[in-house]
Each structure stands twice: as structure tokens, then as C-alpha cells.
Amino acid sequence: MKSVSKTLASMAVAGLLFNTAVSAEPLEIGLLTPSPIADVGWSKALVDGVEAVKAKYGDDVNVNIIENIQEGPDADRIMNKMVGDGNKFLVLGSFGFMNAGLKLAKRNPDRTFIHASGYKTAKNFSPFTAKYYEGAYLMGMAAAELTKTKKLGVVSAFAIPELISTINGFTLGARSVDPEITVDVIWINSWFDPAKAQDSAKALLAGGADILFSNAQDTPSVVTVGEEGGAYVFNLNGSMKDYAPTKYLGVVKTDWAPFFVASVDAHLAGNFEGQNQWLGMKDDVVVVEDWNSDISEDMMARIKSTEAEIASGAKHVYDGPLVNQAGEEVIAAGQTLEDGAILGMDWHVEGVNSPLPK
């Protein structure tokens, strides 16, 4: 698998070819999101990535956005319409868009598709996934210093490998500081359900959690509950600090601009190659910021050192020994869980109390 940095290097020639690669008509770019576009959240991060393409190419691209489309027949119909409307480069923003999107890609080899969170590929179809677990590990370290109850809570969307691995990374980071810490998870089976997310966050607080993780919730619902309940809270994709001015632990931010721009460059140059894009800190896609000032200087130094080790490859979040919920060793000391196993993760590490949904 190529990293964004490698992809960008291979696309260096694209800038030289730009004047000949772009036709007289602007490139039509279609973005389909699973939730409303607001000032924060996953869909906003996707929009920001597409806007970076627009900033580079100006009037030579048109961006067409369809938001808040649930996975299922409606999404399939809308994807077909987007192709019929002339979009030549499509960004499919949710895991559940994968199968219909892949069929479209195979029927339309002149179009390029990039798809969020999936794992299937074709010549013109690339899934892209963030290594959220890298940033979540660092957040776990901070949480371990600040928790008084040693109970951490997670409000999570769907039990897909991307989010399971993020919870596991959070747990491993926390238990690297304090092995007595445990994590409870509530799965709400929605990317966008503010009321359910709030109720779940309140339930976790009632159960003793004093740190909350909003795992792929596209609203600040969990973040506001944390602030109101006096619990530190963090989230993925984009900063929600304004919603928790005192209790915001930080954000595991995703910056999709490098990958989106590189992919459009490749499309225009005619050498796009569909492949799994598994992107993290070393690719400048996963960025951890907005750290709370309550974290001690000593812990921040430890976090920054660990961050540098992860980004350089000197440390991997899933270095062994790793033990699952049942107490069984999954990875031995001296070994590292392979990317394919992380991309297909369907188990929790030791320390996570909640079972996975069946």
C-alpha cells in the first residue's frame, strides 16, 4: 500500500501535465455524505478535503455535494444519478456506500471513485481509511492521567473494524499508563443521532466514567454532555473545542486534503490506481491537537515522544504482546499486528468491558 507521501511523489509529474490533462470542460467532482454538513464532524472534514482540491484547481473543477444520505437504496439511486449527471470523480463518504459504489466503478471505467472506510478495490476505486487508533492511543495516555475513577466511556457509531480498532487504540494507550483502567462502550448504530448520542453519554457518566470519547459521532452531542457533566471529552475528525471550553481533552483530527488532492492529480494525469489507502500520522492525515492545559507537562512530553515514535514507525500501537477480552494472547511479544488484521478487526483488547454487538 502506498502512503500519501509516496502517492504525492509519484504524482509530481501531474502538475506538469495539468494544462493538457484538463479538458475544456471543468472536472465535475461529486461528494456524497452520510450526515448533514455542519461546522464540525466527519462530513465537514470531507468537505474541507474537497475544498482543498477546489483551492488548487479553481475554475477547472466544479464541486457537487449531496449531503445527509443514509446508506441503502436511496444512496444507491443517488450515486447512479451522480454518475449520470456527469461527475467524473466521486467521493463516497460512508462505509455503507461501498458495494453499490464498486459496481458503479466497474461499469464506468472512465470515472474515478474514492470511498471512505471500506476495503474493496478496483482499478478506478480506492477505499481510504484513517489510522485513528494512532491518535486515540495518545488520547488514552492523557485520559489515564486525568481520570479519577479509572473508568472511560465511549459512544460509538457502528461496530466496524475502523471504529473497533480506534477504541482498542484508546484502551491500549490508557492502560500503558495505568493498567487498572477499563473502558465501557455504547454502540448507537448511527452516524447521526444527537438524542441517542446524548442519552448514551449520560448513561456512561452515570456508570462512573469521567472521560468520554465521541467515536465517529457527527455532532457535538457527546462533547456537550461531557462539558456539562464535568467529564473530559474528545472526538474524531475536527475540533469541537468551542462546545467544551473547559473539558475538551483534544481532537484526533483528519486532514483529507493531501489524499484528495493527490487522487485528483492522478485522475487528471490518467494514472489513478485503485488501492487501499491506509493513512495515518506519517501521511499528515491524522493530526492530534487542541490538548487540554490540565494535562501535566511531564505527560505532554511523554505523549509527544510517543507521537514522534508512532509517526516515524519506531513504535506501533499494535505491538505485542496483545491480549483480547477473553484473556487470550493474540499477538506475542516482539510481533506486530499486520495492517490486514487491523483493517478486519472484530475483537476488543483486554480492558474493554463491553462485548461487541452480534
Secondary structure as GFF3:
##gff-version 3
##sequence-region A 1 358
A	DSSP	alpha_helix	4	10	.	.	.	ID=ss1
A	DSSP	alpha_helix	12	21	.	.	.	ID=ss2
A	DSSP	beta_strand	27	32	.	.	.	ID=ss3
A	DSSP	alpha_helix	42	57	.	.	.	ID=ss4
A	DSSP	three_ten_helix	58	60	.	.	.	ID=ss5
A	DSSP	beta_strand	61	66	.	.	.	ID=ss6
A	DSSP	alpha_helix	73	84	.	.	.	ID=ss7
A	DSSP	beta_strand	89	92	.	.	.	ID=ss8
A	DSSP	three_ten_helix	95	97	.	.	.	ID=ss9
A	DSSP	alpha_helix	98	107	.	.	.	ID=ss10
A	DSSP	beta_strand	112	116	.	.	.	ID=ss11
A	DSSP	beta_strand	125	130	.	.	.	ID=ss12
A	DSSP	alpha_helix	132	146	.	.	.	ID=ss13
A	DSSP	beta_strand	151	156	.	.	.	ID=ss14
A	DSSP	alpha_helix	161	177	.	.	.	ID=ss15
A	DSSP	beta_strand	182	187	.	.	.	ID=ss16
A	DSSP	alpha_helix	194	206	.	.	.	ID=ss17
A	DSSP	beta_strand	211	215	.	.	.	ID=ss18
A	DSSP	alpha_helix	221	229	.	.	.	ID=ss19
A	DSSP	beta_strand	232	237	.	.	.	ID=ss20
A	DSSP	three_ten_helix	241	243	.	.	.	ID=ss21
A	DSSP	beta_strand	248	254	.	.	.	ID=ss22
A	DSSP	alpha_helix	257	269	.	.	.	ID=ss23
A	DSSP	beta_strand	277	279	.	.	.	ID=ss24
A	DSSP	three_ten_helix	281	283	.	.	.	ID=ss25
A	DSSP	beta_strand	286	289	.	.	.	ID=ss26
A	DSSP	alpha_helix	297	312	.	.	.	ID=ss27
A	DSSP	beta_strand	322	323	.	.	.	ID=ss28
A	DSSP	beta_strand	329	331	.	.	.	ID=ss29
A	DSSP	alpha_helix	339	343	.	.	.	ID=ss30
###
